[in-house]
């Protein structure tokens, strides 16, 4: 059976206790728009049918006073009708305040603990920033010519990234290559050099910041100025340049490493081959090229992520990426499979309580394992290649 509903006095006592609880922390209330709005609701939630005579002040003059007294008498005579309505309104107001208080408390908890809430809020913040930037640009820029109705609009990768590859999600995978950054840091310290690392297609620059925090020199290039602005506000070295042109402008053998995360699936194969050969020329001997992309051998990743972005050019089979890197002159190319689909999504093994024969149960488990690998394997992979050390 459900709990009995509290009476009006209990609701009033609870609300008064809540008000007293919130009153001392005036600075917190002023800092939060939700708290300020909730406090205003609490202050005005009670409707009083028994207003003082002449409220808010007794009018001057004989006839105005007599009229006020007459209104008072009429109101007294209508108590039987007015008071129940006012009580209903007060009960409704109390219920609304209790609901808003619960929602505010839950929102505060979610803001501190719920990863999903943090991701949603980050996506909304980036959306608002994009709109603000575009609005400012539209005000300062001359009117653009009309776009033909048949023209295909450019896909908004900034909003896609804000929704499906937000800063919170990226923060969970920034350490995927820490072993390589640590190795480069040790080598540079031993050799007394500080060749930079280039993040090709850096987006908002989270990886640039992470590598920089490990004591290495790192910068990024990208053409999405809105994404770059997010990182620039954090003081990161991000540059609004086309990646191929930037690489071509660099001195040969000047980079310690090049990393391209979720980039190569956007580049047609002929251009991708040129990128790999250009990267080989710009890396110092023994330098690293790391290319991370969606794993097309995982159907979950194809269905949920690859097909989501219309700017993807082709799905890169791991062996194809490895072959192209070797053809571009890299050696010791290894494949690192990343980010397996969580267990709750994968097919579950049959329980032993079903009493199947051992042979049948083993065969079914083997089939489930193959299906899980095909459907729910690693969502991404990285091809990690090194430039031969004997090259100048």
N, C-alpha and C positions, 0 to 999 in steps of 0.2 A: 504493500500500500504506500502511496505517496505521503510526504510530510505535510502536516496541516499548514495552511497559509497563515503567516503571522498577522496579528491584529494591528490596528492603526497605531496603538501606543508602542508596540514593539518596533514597527517600522520607523516611527518617529525617533525612538531612542537610538536605534542603530544609525539612523541618518545623522543625528546630533553627535554621536560618537565619531562618526566618519568626518564630520565637519571639524570637530575639535582636533582630530588626528591630522587633518590637512592644514589647519590654520597656522601652526608654528613654522612650517617650512614655506614661508612666503616667497623666498628666492626661487625655490623649485617651481612653485606655482606660476610665478611670473615668467620663468624660462620656458615653460611648456604651453603651447597654444591649447592643447587638450585640457590641461589643468585649469587654465584661465576660463575656458568655456564652461567646464564642469562646475567651477566655483560660482560663476554667474547663475547657472541653473539652480544650484543649491540655495543661493540667496533669495531667489524669487519663486521657489516652488510652492510656497503656501499661499492660498487664497483666503482672505479673511472677510466673511460676510458682515462682520460687526464693526463697521467703520465708526470712529468717534463722531459725535454730533458736530456738524459743520466741517467735516474733513475736507481738505487738509487744514482749513482755518475757518472760523465762524465769520460769515460775511457781515458787513456793517449795514446798519439801517434796519428799521422795524420789519418792513415787508420781506426782505431777504431772509431775516432770521425766522419769521413765521413760516416762510416757504421751506426752509431747511428743517424746521421742527415737524412740519407736515410730512416731508419725505421720510423723516425718521419714523413717524407713526406708521406710515404705509409700509415701510420696510419691515417693521416689527410684525405687522399683520400678515405679511407674506413669508414669514419665516418657514412655515410648514412646506412651502414650495421651493424657496431659495436654498435653505440649508442642506437638504439632501443632494442638490446639484453641486453645491460647493464641496461637500464631503467627497462626492464621486470624483470631482476634479482634483482634489488634494490627493486622493488615493492613486489616481492615475499619474499625477506628477511624481509622487513618491516612487511608484514603480519605474517610471522613466529614469529618475535619478539613480535608482539602484542598478538598473540595467546599464546605464552609461558608466557608472562607477566600475562595474564588473568588466565592461569592455575596455575601459582605460587601464585597469590593472592588468588585464590579459595582454593588452597591447604593449605595456611596459615590459612584461615578462618576455614576450615574443621578441621584442627589440633587443633584449640582452642575450637570449638563449637560442632562439630559433634560427637556424641557418637559412631555412627557406625564406623567412621574413626578411633577413638581411639581404638576400639576393634580390628579392622583389623590390625592396626599397632602393637598392643600388640601381636596378634597371630603371625605376621611375626617375631617379635623380638624373641619370644620363639622358633620358628622354627629354626632361625639362631643359637640361642644358642645351641639347641640340636645338630645341625650339627657340630658346633665347638667342642662340647664335644666329640662327637663320633669320629671326625677326630683325636683329640688329643689322645683319648684312642687307636685308631687303630694304631697310630704311635708308641706308647709306649708299646703296648701289643704284645705278640708273635702271629704268624699267627694261626688262628683258623682252626680246621679241616673242611673239606668240608661238607656242609649240604646236606643230601639226597634230591632229587628233590621232594619226596613225603611228606617231613616234612612240617607241618603247622607252619608258622611264628607266633611269639608272637605279639599280637595286640599292636600297639603303642598308649597307653593311654595318653602319654604326648602330642602328637600332637593333638589328639582328644580334650583334655582339652583346649589346646591353641586356637583351633578354635571355639569350641562350649560352653566352660565354662571358658572364659578368665577373667582376673583380673577386668576389668571394669564391666562385668556382675555380678561377685560375690560381688563387692563393693555395688551394689544396694540392696543386700539382707543380708548383714552382721548384720543388726539390728533386725533380726527376733526373736532373743531370748534375747534381752537386758533386758527384765523384769526379766528373770531367773538369768542372770549374776548380775543384781543389787541386787536381793534377796540374792544370795550367798555372794556377797560382804558385805551386811549389816550383815548377820549372822556371817561371819568370823570376822568382826570388833567387833561385840558384844562378841564373844567367844575368841577373841585374838588368832586366828589360821589362817593359810594360806595354807590349803590343796590345791594341784594343780588340775587343770582341764586338762584332756587329750583329744586332738583331734585325734581320731582314723581314720587313713587314711587322713592325713592333706593336702596332695598335696603340693601346693606352700605356704601354711601357712597363707593365708589371715585371716582366722578366729582366728588363734593363735594371730596374731598381733592385731586384733580388741579387743579380750578379754583382752589381756595384757594392751591395752590402757585404759581399764576400771579399772585398778588397781588390777587385779587378776593375779595369777600365772598360766600360761598356757603353755603347750608344745605339740608337735605333733609327731606322728610316721607315717612312710610310707616307702614303699619299692622302690618307683620311685625316684632314686637319682637325676635325671635331674630336676624333680619338686622341690625336696627339695633344690637344689642349688639356685633356685630363691629366696626362703625365707631365706636361710642362708646368702645370700649376703645382706639382710636387717637386719641382726643381730637377727633373730628369733631363738627360741629354737626348732629346728626340728631334729629328730633323724632317721637315716636310720636303722630301725628295723622292723621285722615282727610283726604285731600287736598282734596276739595271744601269741607269745612267750614273748613279752614285758609285756602284762597283767599278764601272769602267774608268771613273775618274781617279781611283785610288792607285797608289804605287804598288807594283807587284811585290808579293811576299811581305805585306805590311800588317796583316791581321793574324791574331792568335786563333781565332775561331769565328765561324759564321753559323748562326742558328736561325732556322726558318720554321716556325711553329704554325701548323695549319695554313700553309702557303702553297705548297707545290701542287695541291689538287686544284688550284685556281689557274694554273699556268699551262697552256698548250704544250704538248710534248716537244716540238722543235725549240720553243723558247726555253723550256725547262732544261733541255740539253745544253743550250747556250749558257744558262745560269750556272749549271754545274761546272762547265769548263772555265767560265769567268771566275767562279769562286776558287777553283783550283789554282788559278794564276795569282789571285790576290792573297792567298793564305801563305804564311811562312812555312818552311819545311817542318813537317810534323803537325801542322795545324789541323783543326777539326772543322768538318762541315756536318751539322746535325739538321736533318730534315724530319720533322714530325708531321704525320698526317693521319687521317681517319683510316681505320683498318677495314678494307672491303671484304675481308674474310669473316668479319663479324656482322651477321645480318641485322642484329640489333642496332649497331652503329650506322649501317647503311639506311635503315628505315627511319631512325629517329633523328639523325644528324646530317648525313650526307645529302639526302633528298630535301632537307629543309632549306638549303642555301642554293638558289638558282645560279649563283656565280661559280659554282664548282664546274670545272671543265671535264675532268675525268677522275675516276677512282684509281688510285695508284696501288697496284698489287705490290706487296713487299719485295718479291723477287725482281719485279720490273725496276723498282727504284734502286735496288742493289746493283742490278746489271748496268743501269745508266750511270751510276756513280763510278763503277769500275771502268766503264768505257771512257769516262771523262778524265781518267788518270788517277783516281783515288785508290788506296789500298787499305787492307784491314777493315773492310766494310762489314759491320755487324748490325743485326736487327734487334731492337729492344722493344718487346711488346708491353704495352702500358694500359692501365686503367681497365681492369676486367669488370664486366657487368656484375653488379652486386648479387649476392646469393639469393636474395628474396625474389629475383626475377627469373633465375635459372630454373630448369626442370628439376624436380625433387626426386631423390631415389625412392624406390618402393620400400615401404616399411617391412621389417622382418616378420611382423605379426601376421602378414598375409599367408605365410606358410607355403610359399612356392618352393619347388625343388631347387636345390643349390645350383644346378646347372642352368635352369631357366632364370633364376634370379641374377646370376652372374652375367648371362647374356643380355638381360634387360638393362642391367647397370652399365654394361659396356656400350649399349646403344644410346642410353641417356647421356653418357659421357661424350660420345661423338656428336650427338645433337647439341649438347650444351656448348661444345667447342665451336661448332658451326654457327649456331644461332647467337650465343651469348659469350663469346670469347673476349679477347682484349679489344677495347673500342678504338685504340690508337696504336701506332707503332712509330718508332724512330729508326731511321737509317743513319748510323753513326760512321762516318768515313774520315780517314786521315790522309793528308798529303804526304807522299813519300819523303822521308827525312833527308835523302841524299840529293834532293833537288835544290837548286839555288833559288 
